[in-house]
Every structure is written in C-alpha cells, then in structure tokens.
Amino acid sequence: MSSVDAAKSSAWQQGARDALPLLGGYIPVAISFGLIAVQSGFSALESVLISALIYAGASQFLFIAMVASGAPLWLVLVMTLLINARHVVYGPNIAPYLSNSRWWPLLMHGSTDQIFALAHTRLPQLAEKDRMGWYISAALIAWLSWIAGTALGALAGAEITARWPLLGEVMPFALPALFLVLLAPRFTSVQWTFTMLATIAAALVLKLMGMTNAAIPLAAICGVSLFYLLQARLKAEGKIHG
Amino acid sequence: MDKSLWLLLLACAVGTFLLRALPLIWMRRHLLRRSDNNGAATMPVWLTVLAPTMIAAMFGVSLVPAQPAVSSWLATLLGGLCTVLVWRRTRSLGWPVCAGVAVYGVVVVLLKMIG
C-alpha cells in the first residue's frame, strides 16, 4: 500500500472509529422508530424509506404521528421543516474546513446533530486531503445504522424490545457520553465555562418542561446571549480586550 | 401510502436536505468573496459561538433519561463522571464513551437488583 493509500485508509478508519459510539444511540432509537412506524400503519419498506430520505430522528417520529392522526399534509411538512431548522447552522460552521468539491453539499444529507458535533471537533485536526474520507466514513456508518435499525425495528421490534429490554435502556447513554467528550475540551475559560453550563442547564430544564424540539435552539440562543453579556462585562472590567 | 403521502415524504426529504446543504453553499460563497477581496476568510463571530452552544444544548437534552427516575438520574451522574475521568486520562473519543455506557449499565442493573 502506498503512503497516499495508507493515509486515505487511515482517514476512513478514523471516521469509522469515531462514528462507532453513535451506534449505541442510533440503533435502539431507530428500532423504536421502525416499531412505532409499523404500528402506525406504515409498511417496513415505507419506514425504511422515511429513515433513509428524511434522516432526522425527532421529525420522523412527528411525521408518522401526525400522518397517523390525520393531520393536514401541509402542517406535517411545516412542522417537519421547523424541527429540522436547527440544521441551518451546521453547514456554515464546518464550511471553513471543507474543500470546494461539489460533493460536499450532497454529503450534507449525512449531517445529523451528532455527526456535526463530531465533525466540528475532528475536521480541524485532520489534514485537508483526509477530511472528505473521514466525513464519508463517519456519516455513512451513522446513516446505515439508522436505516438498519429502522428495518430491524419494523420487522422484529416487538420481539427485540421484549427479549432485551435493558439494551434499549442502557445503550442510548452513548449519546450524552459522546457529547460530553466533545464538550470537555471547550471549558477553556471562565466565559466559556459559564456559557456551556448555562446552556446545558437551560436545555435540560426545557426538555423536562416538555419542550423537546424547541430546547436545543432556545438553549443555544440563551448560551450565545450569555456569552456576549459576559464578554461585555469582562471588557468593561478590563479583563479582556478587543 | 397513497400518492399524496409519497409526495409529502419527498417534500419533507428535499426540504430537510436543503436546510442542510444551502447554508453550507452560502457560507462557502461568503468565505470565497472575503478571500477574493483580500479580507480574512473568517466566519461571523456569533456563528462560531453558536456551534459549541448547540452541542452543549444537545448534551443537556440528551441527559434526560427516557424514563426519568432517581435510579436513571444516578446512573446518568455516575456514567457521566466516569466518562469525564476516562477522557481526562486518555483524551480519546471511544474509550470514555464505552466506559461511561458500561458504568451506566452496571448502575442500572445493580439498582434494579436492589430495588
């Protein structure tokens, strides 16, 4: 294997390794989605296509619930897009690390909350030539695991959840653990520490209040506001310049 | 699914894809314009602050267990603590997550055996 091939394969391998923790969170949730979709009257093939084409967890659950309850189709479309609107900040944030390849916009189909969080941490650490390989590998594993989990849930979800109830309870902890590892290096200053802690607390409280879909954008906006407030205060006290 | 539902599925899929792809295209053009004008190819500051806060918000939301109970909160706390401790030692991505999930699972099982 040439050194170029070796570097390429190591970027792909690194992407696969980085995406592995996602499986613990994705597969149990996708199994639940497949099971609920079939129980709501969708076929296994339809459930898999919803997962493959929309590929956005919360909005998929809403999609099948609204369709099953007979909601107007335009409202289903609006609500789906509203829930997924948070994705608009992901692409711009990783744009500085991407080449001008015309494939990147297409590859954004694989950009989920978790893939974005991973990419935002990992892409700056990789050489430019390795970034697309890393991203395709990580995003493909996540996407395929979501599709496979949905198929499994649609075909045998009831049996799986009855036989291994603890699996669905324990494995999803991989997602908060992954976010925690991605966040840990960002506690670099008093300003960032307060911003992060306040954002986490706001999201937690909003979720406990039942505002599952609004929690992420609202808490993030709270965090950004606090960041600027702290910056103004630190500037006024002369502790930072600029 | 009838024809209207297939169209709805396609509209949701295309709309979600555009939400993901169009802002990237817009930012790439913005960065190119800045570098063509000999300016620094930088992103707006608010956007660079928004990204880590979005990740922090995702973390906050994901902390809430599917069935909130004292046992799940305790497992979350201990699993999170173990994740951080292993991260401080290894500075890696996979091992802290594995260790955190393992501790979370052990605590859940132990609490179920006790209670």
HADDOCK unambig.tbl for C-alpha pairs under 7 A between the chains (distance, minus, plus):
assign (segid A and resid 18 and name CA) (segid B and resid 93 and name CA) 6.84 0.50 0.50
assign (segid A and resid 18 and name CA) (segid B and resid 94 and name CA) 6.78 0.50 0.50
assign (segid A and resid 21 and name CA) (segid B and resid 94 and name CA) 6.42 0.50 0.50
assign (segid A and resid 21 and name CA) (segid B and resid 97 and name CA) 6.65 0.50 0.50
assign (segid A and resid 50 and name CA) (segid B and resid 9 and name CA) 6.99 0.50 0.50
assign (segid A and resid 53 and name CA) (segid B and resid 13 and name CA) 5.35 0.50 0.50
assign (segid A and resid 54 and name CA) (segid B and resid 12 and name CA) 6.51 0.50 0.50
assign (segid A and resid 54 and name CA) (segid B and resid 13 and name CA) 4.36 0.50 0.50
assign (segid A and resid 54 and name CA) (segid B and resid 16 and name CA) 6.59 0.50 0.50
assign (segid A and resid 73 and name CA) (segid B and resid 8 and name CA) 6.78 0.50 0.50
assign (segid A and resid 77 and name CA) (segid B and resid 8 and name CA) 6.87 0.50 0.50
assign (segid A and resid 77 and name CA) (segid B and resid 12 and name CA) 5.74 0.50 0.50
assign (segid A and resid 80 and name CA) (segid B and resid 12 and name CA) 6.62 0.50 0.50
assign (segid A and resid 81 and name CA) (segid B and resid 12 and name CA) 6.91 0.50 0.50
assign (segid A and resid 81 and name CA) (segid B and resid 15 and name CA) 6.58 0.50 0.50
assign (segid A and resid 81 and name CA) (segid B and resid 16 and name CA) 6.18 0.50 0.50
assign (segid A and resid 84 and name CA) (segid B and resid 16 and name CA) 6.41 0.50 0.50
assign (segid A and resid 85 and name CA) (segid B and resid 19 and name CA) 6.45 0.50 0.50
assign (segid A and resid 87 and name CA) (segid B and resid 19 and name CA) 6.16 0.50 0.50
assign (segid A and resid 87 and name CA) (segid B and resid 20 and name CA) 5.53 0.50 0.50
assign (segid A and resid 88 and name CA) (segid B and resid 19 and name CA) 5.42 0.50 0.50
assign (segid A and resid 88 and name CA) (segid B and resid 20 and name CA) 5.75 0.50 0.50
assign (segid A and resid 88 and name CA) (segid B and resid 23 and name CA) 5.76 0.50 0.50
assign (segid A and resid 91 and name CA) (segid B and resid 20 and name CA) 6.40 0.50 0.50
assign (segid A and resid 91 and name CA) (segid B and resid 21 and name CA) 6.77 0.50 0.50
assign (segid A and resid 91 and name CA) (segid B and resid 23 and name CA) 5.91 0.50 0.50
assign (segid A and resid 91 and name CA) (segid B and resid 24 and name CA) 4.34 0.50 0.50
assign (segid A and resid 92 and name CA) (segid B and resid 23 and name CA) 5.85 0.50 0.50
assign (segid A and resid 92 and name CA) (segid B and resid 24 and name CA) 4.81 0.50 0.50
assign (segid A and resid 92 and name CA) (segid B and resid 27 and name CA) 5.21 0.50 0.50
assign (segid A and resid 93 and name CA) (segid B and resid 47 and name CA) 6.87 0.50 0.50
assign (segid A and resid 93 and name CA) (segid B and resid 48 and name CA) 6.65 0.50 0.50
assign (segid A and resid 93 and name CA) (segid B and resid 51 and name CA) 6.65 0.50 0.50
assign (segid A and resid 95 and name CA) (segid B and resid 24 and name CA) 6.07 0.50 0.50
assign (segid A and resid 95 and name CA) (segid B and resid 27 and name CA) 6.48 0.50 0.50
assign (segid A and resid 95 and name CA) (segid B and resid 28 and name CA) 6.09 0.50 0.50
assign (segid A and resid 105 and name CA) (segid B and resid 21 and name CA) 4.88 0.50 0.50
assign (segid A and resid 105 and name CA) (segid B and resid 24 and name CA) 6.74 0.50 0.50
assign (segid A and resid 105 and name CA) (segid B and resid 25 and name CA) 6.77 0.50 0.50
assign (segid A and resid 106 and name CA) (segid B and resid 21 and name CA) 6.90 0.50 0.50
assign (segid A and resid 108 and name CA) (segid B and resid 20 and name CA) 5.73 0.50 0.50
assign (segid A and resid 108 and name CA) (segid B and resid 21 and name CA) 5.54 0.50 0.50
assign (segid A and resid 109 and name CA) (segid B and resid 17 and name CA) 5.65 0.50 0.50
assign (segid A and resid 109 and name CA) (segid B and resid 20 and name CA) 6.63 0.50 0.50
assign (segid A and resid 117 and name CA) (segid B and resid 55 and name CA) 6.17 0.50 0.50
assign (segid A and resid 170 and name CA) (segid B and resid 101 and name CA) 6.89 0.50 0.50
assign (segid A and resid 170 and name CA) (segid B and resid 104 and name CA) 6.77 0.50 0.50
assign (segid A and resid 170 and name CA) (segid B and resid 105 and name CA) 5.34 0.50 0.50
assign (segid A and resid 171 and name CA) (segid B and resid 101 and name CA) 6.68 0.50 0.50
assign (segid A and resid 173 and name CA) (segid B and resid 101 and name CA) 5.82 0.50 0.50
assign (segid A and resid 174 and name CA) (segid B and resid 97 and name CA) 5.97 0.50 0.50
assign (segid A and resid 174 and name CA) (segid B and resid 101 and name CA) 5.83 0.50 0.50
assign (segid A and resid 175 and name CA) (segid B and resid 62 and name CA) 6.85 0.50 0.50
assign (segid A and resid 176 and name CA) (segid B and resid 59 and name CA) 5.45 0.50 0.50
assign (segid A and resid 176 and name CA) (segid B and resid 62 and name CA) 5.35 0.50 0.50
assign (segid A and resid 176 and name CA) (segid B and resid 63 and name CA) 5.82 0.50 0.50
assign (segid A and resid 177 and name CA) (segid B and resid 80 and name CA) 6.32 0.50 0.50
assign (segid A and resid 177 and name CA) (segid B and resid 83 and name CA) 6.30 0.50 0.50
assign (segid A and resid 177 and name CA) (segid B and resid 97 and name CA) 5.25 0.50 0.50
assign (segid A and resid 177 and name CA) (segid B and resid 100 and name CA) 6.31 0.50 0.50
assign (segid A and resid 178 and name CA) (segid B and resid 97 and name CA) 5.79 0.50 0.50
assign (segid A and resid 179 and name CA) (segid B and resid 55 and name CA) 6.90 0.50 0.50
assign (segid A and resid 179 and name CA) (segid B and resid 59 and name CA) 5.43 0.50 0.50
assign (segid A and resid 180 and name CA) (segid B and resid 59 and name CA) 6.74 0.50 0.50
assign (segid A and resid 181 and name CA) (segid B and resid 87 and name CA) 6.68 0.50 0.50
assign (segid A and resid 181 and name CA) (segid B and resid 93 and name CA) 6.45 0.50 0.50
assign (segid A and resid 183 and name CA) (segid B and resid 56 and name CA) 6.83 0.50 0.50
assign (segid A and resid 196 and name CA) (segid B and resid 53 and name CA) 6.44 0.50 0.50
assign (segid A and resid 196 and name CA) (segid B and resid 56 and name CA) 6.05 0.50 0.50
assign (segid A and resid 199 and name CA) (segid B and resid 53 and name CA) 6.41 0.50 0.50
assign (segid A and resid 199 and name CA) (segid B and resid 56 and name CA) 6.09 0.50 0.50
assign (segid A and resid 199 and name CA) (segid B and resid 57 and name CA) 5.71 0.50 0.50
assign (segid A and resid 200 and name CA) (segid B and resid 56 and name CA) 5.39 0.50 0.50
assign (segid A and resid 200 and name CA) (segid B and resid 57 and name CA) 5.26 0.50 0.50
assign (segid A and resid 200 and name CA) (segid B and resid 59 and name CA) 6.58 0.50 0.50
assign (segid A and resid 200 and name CA) (segid B and resid 60 and name CA) 4.33 0.50 0.50
assign (segid A and resid 201 and name CA) (segid B and resid 60 and name CA) 6.42 0.50 0.50
assign (segid A and resid 203 and name CA) (segid B and resid 57 and name CA) 5.18 0.50 0.50
assign (segid A and resid 203 and name CA) (segid B and resid 60 and name CA) 4.93 0.50 0.50
assign (segid A and resid 203 and name CA) (segid B and resid 61 and name CA) 5.41 0.50 0.50
assign (segid A and resid 204 and name CA) (segid B and resid 60 and name CA) 4.68 0.50 0.50
assign (segid A and resid 204 and name CA) (segid B and resid 61 and name CA) 5.21 0.50 0.50
assign (segid A and resid 204 and name CA) (segid B and resid 64 and name CA) 6.77 0.50 0.50
assign (segid A and resid 207 and name CA) (segid B and resid 61 and name CA) 5.83 0.50 0.50
assign (segid A and resid 216 and name CA) (segid B and resid 54 and name CA) 6.43 0.50 0.50
assign (segid A and resid 216 and name CA) (segid B and resid 57 and name CA) 5.01 0.50 0.50
assign (segid A and resid 216 and name CA) (segid B and resid 58 and name CA) 5.93 0.50 0.50
assign (segid A and resid 217 and name CA) (segid B and resid 54 and name CA) 6.98 0.50 0.50
assign (segid A and resid 219 and name CA) (segid B and resid 57 and name CA) 5.77 0.50 0.50
assign (segid A and resid 220 and name CA) (segid B and resid 50 and name CA) 6.50 0.50 0.50
assign (segid A and resid 220 and name CA) (segid B and resid 53 and name CA) 4.89 0.50 0.50
assign (segid A and resid 220 and name CA) (segid B and resid 54 and name CA) 5.07 0.50 0.50
assign (segid A and resid 220 and name CA) (segid B and resid 57 and name CA) 5.85 0.50 0.50
assign (segid A and resid 223 and name CA) (segid B and resid 53 and name CA) 5.90 0.50 0.50
assign (segid A and resid 224 and name CA) (segid B and resid 49 and name CA) 6.24 0.50 0.50
assign (segid A and resid 224 and name CA) (segid B and resid 50 and name CA) 6.07 0.50 0.50
assign (segid A and resid 224 and name CA) (segid B and resid 53 and name CA) 6.88 0.50 0.50
